[in-house]
């Protein structure tokens, strides 16, 4: 499946990081590619797993990023919201609600 264009441009702090530390950014990209190809998960499933990890860590920026990456991998908004709701019994209602609001930050602005 061809990648869709990103619904939002990359955060400036990330693009500055890539510009200022291109070797580190390239190494990170290579590690990311290697980890994605290390197993049988398809791109959409892997993106949703990574979104779940970001939600569990309660990292707002990472949730925003992984929502965009999930969309690019073909996940539908309802699937992405479901990934957030599944966190309820693991991280609790207030944390799940915060994560769902972060998910909606991206989904409602695409």
Number of C-alpha atoms within 10 A of each C-alpha: 7 7 10 11 10 12 15 11 9 11 10 9 9 11 13 11 12 14 11 11 11 12 11 12 16 12 11 12 12 12 12 11 11 11 10 15 12 8 9 9 12 11 18 17 15 17 24 23 16 19 25 22 16 21 26 18 14 17 14 17 12 17 27 22 19 24 29 25 23 24 24 20 20 17 18 14 17 10 14 23 17 13 20 26 16 12 20 16 9 10 14 10 13 10 18 22 15 15 28 20 18 21 25 17 15 19 19 9 8 11
